[in-house]
Amino acid sequence: MSLDVSPALLEQAERGEVDEAAFVDCVRTSLPYAWEMISSLVAQLKVDGGPFADNQTPPPDEQARGQLLRALASDAIRGALQRHFGVRLAFQNCHRVAVFPLDGSDERLARFTSVRAQLLNQSPDLRDC
């Protein structure tokens, strides 16, 4: 299961509209490693003011890796996180997550998510991620 959904949130979903803030809070509590990773990258981007901020440190264990994969592989979760933090998320492999400002250059994002960048970011250590 990707998220620990409370009965109240599930009931909301069954009735129709879901409060996005409640959904984001569900993501925060269900996927704490992914939440912390993205939160820290957003803070780094704001402090450093660069074109993007990214993580290059592999997750400490499979549980953390799974959280990151679940957060970024789900269109709903990823979209909610992007709207909540006001950034564009990019994902290159099992740990290389980047945040880009929404008003930033699409050129750097395109480079980060390019086939070339994907190939250059490969390592035998990452074969199983």
C-alpha positions as CSV (number, residue, x, y, z in Angstrom):
1,M,0.0,0.0,0.0
2,S,1.4,3.4,-0.9
3,L,-0.5,5.6,1.6
4,D,-1.9,5.1,5.1
5,V,-5.3,6.6,4.4
6,S,-7.4,7.5,7.4
7,P,-11.1,6.4,7.4
8,A,-12.1,10.1,7.2
9,L,-10.1,10.7,4.1
10,L,-11.3,7.5,2.5
11,E,-14.9,8.6,3.3
12,Q,-14.2,11.9,1.6
13,A,-12.9,10.1,-1.5
14,E,-16.0,7.9,-1.6
15,R,-18.3,10.9,-1.4
16,G,-16.5,12.7,-4.2
17,E,-14.2,15.7,-3.7
18,V,-11.1,15.4,-1.6
19,D,-9.5,18.2,0.2
20,E,-6.0,18.4,-1.3
21,A,-4.5,19.7,1.9
22,A,-5.7,16.6,3.7
23,F,-4.3,14.5,0.9
24,V,-0.9,16.2,1.1
25,D,-0.9,15.6,4.9
26,C,-1.6,11.9,4.2
27,V,1.4,11.8,1.9
28,R,3.5,13.6,4.5
29,T,2.7,11.1,7.2
30,S,2.7,8.0,4.9
31,L,5.9,8.7,3.0
32,P,8.1,10.6,5.6
33,Y,11.4,9.9,3.8
34,A,10.1,11.2,0.5
35,W,8.5,14.2,2.2
36,E,11.7,15.1,4.0
37,M,13.8,14.7,0.8
38,I,11.5,17.0,-1.2
39,S,11.1,19.5,1.6
40,S,14.8,19.8,2.1
41,L,15.4,20.3,-1.7
42,V,12.7,23.0,-1.8
43,A,14.4,24.7,1.2
44,Q,17.8,24.4,-0.5
45,L,16.4,25.9,-3.7
46,K,15.0,28.8,-1.8
47,V,18.2,29.5,0.2
48,D,20.7,28.9,-2.6
49,G,18.5,30.5,-5.3
50,G,20.1,28.4,-8.0
51,P,18.4,27.1,-11.1
52,F,17.5,23.8,-9.3
53,A,18.4,21.7,-6.3
54,D,18.9,17.9,-6.5
55,N,19.8,15.0,-4.3
56,Q,22.6,12.6,-5.3
57,T,22.7,10.4,-2.1
58,P,21.0,7.0,-2.4
59,P,18.3,6.3,0.1
60,P,19.5,4.6,3.3
61,D,17.4,1.4,2.8
62,E,14.7,-0.2,0.6
63,Q,11.9,1.2,2.6
64,A,13.1,4.8,2.0
65,R,13.7,4.0,-1.7
66,G,10.2,2.6,-2.0
67,Q,8.7,5.8,-0.5
68,L,10.6,7.9,-3.0
69,L,9.5,5.7,-5.9
70,R,5.9,5.7,-4.7
71,A,5.8,9.5,-4.3
72,L,7.3,10.2,-7.7
73,A,5.7,7.4,-9.7
74,S,2.1,8.4,-8.8
75,D,0.8,11.3,-10.9
76,A,-1.7,12.2,-8.1
77,I,1.0,12.3,-5.4
78,R,3.6,14.0,-7.5
79,G,1.1,16.6,-8.8
80,A,-0.1,17.4,-5.2
81,L,3.5,17.8,-4.0
82,Q,4.3,20.1,-6.9
83,R,1.3,22.3,-6.2
84,H,1.9,22.2,-2.4
85,F,5.6,23.2,-2.7
86,G,5.2,25.4,-5.8
87,V,8.0,23.6,-7.7
88,R,8.4,21.2,-10.6
89,L,9.8,17.8,-9.6
90,A,12.1,15.8,-11.8
91,F,13.2,12.3,-11.2
92,Q,16.1,10.6,-12.8
93,N,16.6,7.3,-11.0
94,C,15.9,5.7,-7.6
95,H,17.3,8.6,-5.7
96,R,18.2,11.5,-8.0
97,V,15.3,13.9,-7.4
98,A,15.4,17.5,-8.3
99,V,13.2,20.5,-7.7
100,F,13.0,23.3,-10.3
101,P,11.3,26.7,-9.7
102,L,8.1,27.1,-11.7
103,D,9.2,30.3,-13.2
104,G,12.6,28.9,-14.2
105,S,14.1,28.0,-17.5
106,D,12.7,24.9,-19.2
107,E,16.1,24.4,-20.7
108,R,17.7,23.2,-17.5
109,L,14.8,20.9,-16.7
110,A,14.9,19.5,-20.3
111,R,18.7,18.9,-19.8
112,F,18.1,17.2,-16.5
113,T,15.4,14.9,-17.9
114,S,17.1,14.2,-21.2
115,V,18.1,10.8,-22.5
116,R,21.7,11.9,-22.3
117,A,21.5,12.9,-18.7
118,Q,19.8,9.6,-17.9
119,L,22.6,7.7,-19.5
120,L,25.3,9.8,-17.8
121,N,23.7,9.2,-14.4
122,Q,24.0,5.4,-14.5
123,S,26.2,3.4,-12.3
124,P,26.6,-0.3,-11.6
125,D,25.7,0.5,-8.0
126,L,22.3,1.6,-9.1
127,R,21.5,-1.4,-11.2
128,D,18.9,-2.7,-8.8
129,C,17.2,0.5,-7.9
